[in-house]
Amino acid sequence: MIGLPTLFSTRGDKANVIIAVPGWATILLVLLQLAAAVVSAWLAWPVWAALPATLLAIGTLVTERRRWRWLVHANKTAN
């Protein structure tokens, strides 16, 4: 999961872009990582450990909103 955002990124979002993708693809990669983290936490950890991991993932959804708006807007201006 670490390799995907290293390879694929939106221009202007990172300093070094290896393979440029539109903003929506970057957003999907983040959502994929969050989903994998939550599912893996619930499968591998007890409830007392999986619950905070899930809450952190939900918090990430809130804090990423501004960046995601920018990524969607950057995608429209790039086309």
N, CA, C and O atoms as a GROMACS GRO file, in nm:
protein
  316
    1MET      N    1   0.081  -0.119   0.000
    1MET     CA    2   0.000   0.000   0.000
    1MET      C    3   0.086   0.126   0.000
    1MET      O    4   0.041   0.231  -0.047
    2ILE      N    5   0.206   0.118   0.052
    2ILE     CA    6   0.292   0.236   0.055
    2ILE      C    7   0.342   0.270  -0.085
    2ILE      O    8   0.362   0.387  -0.117
    3GLY      N    9   0.363   0.170  -0.167
    3GLY     CA   10   0.419   0.192  -0.299
    3GLY      C   11   0.326   0.265  -0.395
    3GLY      O   12   0.372   0.341  -0.480
    4LEU      N   13   0.196   0.243  -0.383
    4LEU     CA   14   0.103   0.306  -0.477
    4LEU      C   15   0.107   0.458  -0.474
    4LEU      O   16   0.119   0.520  -0.580
    5PRO      N   17   0.099   0.523  -0.357
    5PRO     CA   18   0.106   0.670  -0.357
    5PRO      C   19   0.246   0.722  -0.392
    5PRO      O   20   0.261   0.838  -0.431
    6THR      N   21   0.346   0.638  -0.380
    6THR     CA   22   0.480   0.679  -0.421
    6THR      C   23   0.488   0.685  -0.573
    6THR      O   24   0.549   0.776  -0.628
    7LEU      N   25   0.428   0.589  -0.639
    7LEU     CA   26   0.431   0.585  -0.786
    7LEU      C   27   0.331   0.681  -0.849
    7LEU      O   28   0.364   0.753  -0.943
    8PHE      N   29   0.209   0.681  -0.798
    8PHE     CA   30   0.101   0.757  -0.860
    8PHE      C   31   0.067   0.879  -0.775
    8PHE      O   32   0.034   0.865  -0.657
    9SER      N   33   0.076   0.997  -0.833
    9SER     CA   34   0.038   1.119  -0.761
    9SER      C   35  -0.004   1.227  -0.860
    9SER      O   36   0.025   1.220  -0.980
   10THR      N   37  -0.073   1.324  -0.807
   10THR     CA   38  -0.124   1.434  -0.887
   10THR      C   39  -0.020   1.546  -0.889
   10THR      O   40   0.039   1.579  -0.786
   11ARG      N   41   0.002   1.603  -1.006
   11ARG     CA   42   0.097   1.714  -1.017
   11ARG      C   43   0.055   1.827  -0.924
   11ARG      O   44  -0.062   1.865  -0.918
   12GLY      N   45   0.153   1.881  -0.851
   12GLY     CA   46   0.127   1.988  -0.757
   12GLY      C   47   0.097   1.939  -0.616
   12GLY      O   48   0.100   2.018  -0.521
   13ASP      N   49   0.067   1.810  -0.602
   13ASP     CA   50   0.038   1.755  -0.470
   13ASP      C   51   0.165   1.706  -0.401
   13ASP      O   52   0.174   1.706  -0.278
   14LYS      N   53   0.262   1.665  -0.480
   14LYS     CA   54   0.391   1.618  -0.427
   14LYS      C   55   0.503   1.684  -0.505
   14LYS      O   56   0.484   1.732  -0.617
   15ALA      N   57   0.621   1.686  -0.446
   15ALA     CA   58   0.736   1.748  -0.512
   15ALA      C   59   0.782   1.664  -0.632
   15ALA      O   60   0.812   1.719  -0.738
   16ASN      N   61   0.787   1.533  -0.615
   16ASN     CA   62   0.832   1.445  -0.723
   16ASN      C   63   0.717   1.356  -0.768
   16ASN      O   64   0.663   1.278  -0.689
   17VAL      N   65   0.680   1.367  -0.894
   17VAL     CA   66   0.572   1.286  -0.949
   17VAL      C   67   0.634   1.186  -1.046
   17VAL      O   68   0.695   1.225  -1.146
   18ILE      N   69   0.620   1.058  -1.017
   18ILE     CA   70   0.673   0.954  -1.104
   18ILE      C   71   0.573   0.925  -1.216
   18ILE      O   72   0.607   0.932  -1.334
   19ILE      N   73   0.450   0.892  -1.178
   19ILE     CA   74   0.342   0.870  -1.275
   19ILE      C   75   0.229   0.964  -1.237
   19ILE      O   76   0.168   0.950  -1.131
   20ALA      N   77   0.201   1.060  -1.324
   20ALA     CA   78   0.097   1.160  -1.295
   20ALA      C   79  -0.042   1.099  -1.316
   20ALA      O   80  -0.068   1.032  -1.416
   21VAL      N   81  -0.129   1.123  -1.219
   21VAL     CA   82  -0.268   1.078  -1.228
   21VAL      C   83  -0.358   1.196  -1.194
   21VAL      O   84  -0.315   1.291  -1.129
   22PRO      N   85  -0.483   1.191  -1.239
   22PRO     CA   86  -0.575   1.299  -1.203
   22PRO      C   87  -0.606   1.299  -1.054
   22PRO      O   88  -0.581   1.200  -0.984
   23GLY      N   89  -0.660   1.408  -1.006
   23GLY     CA   90  -0.689   1.422  -0.864
   23GLY      C   91  -0.781   1.315  -0.809
   23GLY      O   92  -0.762   1.268  -0.697
   24TRP      N   93  -0.881   1.276  -0.888
   24TRP     CA   94  -0.974   1.174  -0.838
   24TRP      C   95  -0.903   1.042  -0.811
   24TRP      O   96  -0.943   0.967  -0.722
   25ALA      N   97  -0.798   1.011  -0.887
   25ALA     CA   98  -0.724   0.887  -0.865
   25ALA      C   99  -0.647   0.892  -0.733
   25ALA      O  100  -0.638   0.792  -0.662
   26THR      N  101  -0.592   1.007  -0.701
   26THR     CA  102  -0.523   1.024  -0.573
   26THR      C  103  -0.621   1.007  -0.458
   26THR      O  104  -0.589   0.944  -0.357
   27ILE      N  105  -0.741   1.063  -0.473
   27ILE     CA  106  -0.843   1.049  -0.370
   27ILE      C  107  -0.881   0.902  -0.353
   27ILE      O  108  -0.895   0.855  -0.240
   28LEU      N  109  -0.898   0.831  -0.463
   28LEU     CA  110  -0.931   0.688  -0.454
   28LEU      C  111  -0.821   0.608  -0.386
   28LEU      O  112  -0.850   0.515  -0.311
   29LEU      N  113  -0.696   0.644  -0.411
   29LEU     CA  114  -0.586   0.575  -0.343
   29LEU      C  115  -0.592   0.596  -0.193
   29LEU      O  116  -0.569   0.502  -0.116
   30VAL      N  117  -0.622   0.718  -0.150
   30VAL     CA  118  -0.633   0.746  -0.006
   30VAL      C  119  -0.749   0.666   0.054
   30VAL      O  120  -0.735   0.608   0.161
   31LEU      N  121  -0.862   0.664  -0.016
   31LEU     CA  122  -0.977   0.588   0.034
   31LEU      C  123  -0.946   0.439   0.042
   31LEU      O  124  -0.988   0.371   0.135
   32LEU      N  125  -0.871   0.388  -0.056
   32LEU     CA  126  -0.830   0.247  -0.054
   32LEU      C  127  -0.741   0.218   0.066
   32LEU      O  128  -0.758   0.116   0.133
   33GLN      N  129  -0.648   0.307   0.094
   33GLN     CA  130  -0.560   0.288   0.209
   33GLN      C  131  -0.639   0.290   0.340
   33GLN      O  132  -0.616   0.208   0.428
   34LEU      N  133  -0.733   0.385   0.352
   34LEU     CA  134  -0.812   0.394   0.475
   34LEU      C  135  -0.899   0.270   0.493
   34LEU      O  136  -0.909   0.217   0.604
   35ALA      N  137  -0.961   0.224   0.386
   35ALA     CA  138  -1.044   0.104   0.395
   35ALA      C  139  -0.960  -0.017   0.434
   35ALA      O  140  -1.002  -0.096   0.518
   36ALA      N  141  -0.844  -0.031   0.375
   36ALA     CA  142  -0.755  -0.143   0.408
   36ALA      C  143  -0.711  -0.136   0.555
   36ALA      O  144  -0.702  -0.238   0.623
   37ALA      N  145  -0.684  -0.016   0.602
   37ALA     CA  146  -0.642   0.000   0.742
   37ALA      C  147  -0.754  -0.039   0.838
   37ALA      O  148  -0.730  -0.109   0.936
   38VAL      N  149  -0.874   0.004   0.810
   38VAL     CA  150  -0.987  -0.026   0.899
   38VAL      C  151  -1.019  -0.176   0.896
   38VAL      O  152  -1.033  -0.238   1.001
   39VAL      N  153  -1.030  -0.233   0.778
   39VAL     CA  154  -1.062  -0.377   0.767
   39VAL      C  155  -0.952  -0.460   0.834
   39VAL      O  156  -0.982  -0.553   0.909
   40SER      N  157  -0.827  -0.427   0.807
   40SER     CA  158  -0.716  -0.503   0.866
   40SER      C  159  -0.714  -0.491   1.017
   40SER      O  160  -0.686  -0.588   1.088
   41ALA      N  161  -0.742  -0.371   1.068
   41ALA     CA  162  -0.744  -0.352   1.213
   41ALA      C  163  -0.848  -0.440   1.278
   41ALA      O  164  -0.822  -0.503   1.381
   42TRP      N  165  -0.968  -0.446   1.219
   42TRP     CA  166  -1.075  -0.527   1.278
   42TRP      C  167  -1.048  -0.676   1.264
   42TRP      O  168  -1.092  -0.755   1.348
   43LEU      N  169  -0.975  -0.715   1.161
   43LEU     CA  170  -0.943  -0.857   1.145
   43LEU      C  171  -0.827  -0.901   1.235
   43LEU      O  172  -0.825  -1.014   1.282
   44ALA      N  173  -0.733  -0.812   1.259
   44ALA     CA  174  -0.610  -0.852   1.328
   44ALA      C  175  -0.605  -0.814   1.476
   44ALA      O  176  -0.536  -0.879   1.554
   45TRP      N  177  -0.678  -0.711   1.515
   45TRP     CA  178  -0.665  -0.658   1.651
   45TRP      C  179  -0.792  -0.678   1.731
   45TRP      O  180  -0.900  -0.698   1.676
   46PRO      N  181  -0.778  -0.673   1.864
   46PRO     CA  182  -0.898  -0.674   1.947
   46PRO      C  183  -0.976  -0.543   1.931
   46PRO      O  184  -0.923  -0.444   1.879
   47VAL      N  185  -1.099  -0.543   1.976
   47VAL     CA  186  -1.187  -0.426   1.959
   47VAL      C  187  -1.126  -0.301   2.018
   47VAL      O  188  -1.135  -0.193   1.959
   48TRP      N  189  -1.062  -0.313   2.135
   48TRP     CA  190  -1.008  -0.194   2.200
   48TRP      C  191  -0.897  -0.128   2.118
   48TRP      O  192  -0.870  -0.009   2.136
   49ALA      N  193  -0.834  -0.202   2.029
   49ALA     CA  194  -0.730  -0.145   1.943
   49ALA      C  195  -0.786  -0.106   1.806
   49ALA      O  196  -0.743  -0.007   1.746
   50ALA      N  197  -0.882  -0.182   1.756
   50ALA     CA  198  -0.939  -0.154   1.623
   50ALA      C  199  -1.026  -0.029   1.624
   50ALA      O  200  -1.031   0.043   1.525
   51LEU      N  201  -1.094  -0.004   1.733
   51LEU     CA  202  -1.182   0.112   1.741
   51LEU      C  203  -1.106   0.244   1.726
   51LEU      O  204  -1.149   0.329   1.648
   52PRO      N  205  -0.995   0.266   1.798
   52PRO     CA  206  -0.920   0.390   1.776
   52PRO      C  207  -0.866   0.403   1.632
   52PRO      O  208  -0.861   0.513   1.577
   53ALA      N  209  -0.826   0.292   1.573
   53ALA     CA  210  -0.779   0.297   1.435
   53ALA      C  211  -0.891   0.341   1.341
   53ALA      O  212  -0.868   0.417   1.248
   54THR      N  213  -1.011   0.293   1.367
   54THR     CA  214  -1.127   0.332   1.287
   54THR      C  215  -1.158   0.479   1.307
   54THR      O  216  -1.189   0.550   1.212
   55LEU      N  217  -1.152   0.525   1.431
   55LEU     CA  218  -1.178   0.667   1.458
   55LEU      C  219  -1.073   0.756   1.391
   55LEU      O  220  -1.106   0.864   1.343
   56LEU      N  221  -0.949   0.712   1.388
   56LEU     CA  222  -0.846   0.789   1.317
   56LEU      C  223  -0.873   0.795   1.167
   56LEU      O  224  -0.852   0.898   1.103
   57ALA      N  225  -0.920   0.685   1.112
   57ALA     CA  226  -0.955   0.684   0.970
   57ALA      C  227  -1.070   0.780   0.942
   57ALA      O  228  -1.068   0.852   0.842
   58ILE      N  229  -1.170   0.782   1.028
   58ILE     CA  230  -1.281   0.876   1.013
   58ILE      C  231  -1.232   1.019   1.025
   58ILE      O  232  -1.274   1.107   0.950
   59GLY      N  233  -1.143   1.043   1.120
   59GLY     CA  234  -1.084   1.176   1.134
   59GLY      C  235  -1.009   1.219   1.009
   59GLY      O  236  -1.010   1.336   0.971
   60THR      N  237  -0.944   1.124   0.946
   60THR     CA  238  -0.871   1.154   0.822
   60THR      C  239  -0.968   1.197   0.712
   60THR      O  240  -0.936   1.287   0.635
   61LEU      N  241  -1.084   1.135   0.706
   61LEU     CA  242  -1.184   1.175   0.607
   61LEU      C  243  -1.223   1.322   0.625
   61LEU      O  244  -1.247   1.394   0.528
   62VAL      N  245  -1.230   1.365   0.749
   62VAL     CA  246  -1.265   1.505   0.778
   62VAL      C  247  -1.150   1.598   0.742
   62VAL      O  248  -1.171   1.701   0.678
   63THR      N  249  -1.030   1.563   0.782
   63THR     CA  250  -0.916   1.653   0.761
   63THR      C  251  -0.871   1.659   0.615
   63THR      O  252  -0.806   1.755   0.576
   64GLU      N  253  -0.903   1.558   0.536
   64GLU     CA  254  -0.861   1.555   0.395
   64GLU      C  255  -0.954   1.634   0.303
   64GLU      O  256  -0.922   1.652   0.186
   65ARG      N  257  -1.067   1.681   0.352
   65ARG     CA  258  -1.165   1.746   0.265
   65ARG      C  259  -1.108   1.863   0.186
   65ARG      O  260  -1.135   1.876   0.067
   66ARG      N  261  -1.030   1.948   0.248
   66ARG     CA  262  -0.973   2.064   0.178
   66ARG      C  263  -0.878   2.019   0.067
   66ARG      O  264  -0.882   2.072  -0.045
   67ARG      N  265  -0.794   1.922   0.097
   67ARG     CA  266  -0.700   1.871  -0.003
   67ARG      C  267  -0.776   1.806  -0.119
   67ARG      O  268  -0.741   1.825  -0.236
   68TRP      N  269  -0.880   1.730  -0.087
   68TRP     CA  270  -0.958   1.664  -0.191
   68TRP      C  271  -1.028   1.766  -0.280
   68TRP      O  272  -1.036   1.745  -0.401
   69ARG      N  273  -1.079   1.875  -0.222
   69ARG     CA  274  -1.138   1.980  -0.305
   69ARG      C  275  -1.035   2.036  -0.401
   69ARG      O  276  -1.063   2.059  -0.518
   70TRP      N  277  -0.914   2.057  -0.350
   70TRP     CA  278  -0.806   2.108  -0.435
   70TRP      C  279  -0.773   2.006  -0.545
   70TRP      O  280  -0.755   2.044  -0.661
   71LEU      N  281  -0.765   1.879  -0.508
   71LEU     CA  282  -0.732   1.777  -0.608
   71LEU      C  283  -0.838   1.769  -0.718
   71LEU      O  284  -0.803   1.754  -0.835
   72VAL      N  285  -0.962   1.779  -0.683
   72VAL     CA  286  -1.069   1.777  -0.783
   72VAL      C  287  -1.060   1.901  -0.872
   72VAL      O  288  -1.076   1.893  -0.994
   73HIS      N  289  -1.034   2.016  -0.809
   73HIS     CA  290  -1.021   2.140  -0.886
   73HIS      C  291  -0.898   2.136  -0.975
   73HIS      O  292  -0.904   2.180  -1.090
   74ALA      N  293  -0.786   2.085  -0.925
   74ALA     CA  294  -0.663   2.074  -1.004
   74ALA      C  295  -0.685   1.983  -1.123
   74ALA      O  296  -0.632   2.007  -1.232
   75ASN      N  297  -0.764   1.879  -1.104
   75ASN     CA  298  -0.794   1.787  -1.212
   75ASN      C  299  -0.873   1.858  -1.322
   75ASN      O  300  -0.847   1.835  -1.440
   76LYS      N  301  -0.967   1.943  -1.287
   76LYS     CA  302  -1.047   2.014  -1.387
   76LYS      C  303  -0.964   2.116  -1.464
   76LYS      O  304  -0.983   2.133  -1.584
   77THR      N  305  -0.872   2.182  -1.394
   77THR     CA  306  -0.791   2.283  -1.463
   77THR      C  307  -0.682   2.221  -1.547
   77THR      O  308  -0.631   2.285  -1.639
   78ALA      N  309  -0.644   2.097  -1.519
   78ALA     CA  310  -0.539   2.030  -1.597
   78ALA      C  311  -0.590   1.982  -1.730
   78ALA      O  312  -0.513   1.966  -1.824
   79ASN      N  313  -0.721   1.958  -1.741
   79ASN     CA  314  -0.778   1.906  -1.866
   79ASN      C  315  -0.804   2.013  -1.966
   79ASN      O  316  -0.852   1.985  -2.076
   0.00000   0.00000   0.00000
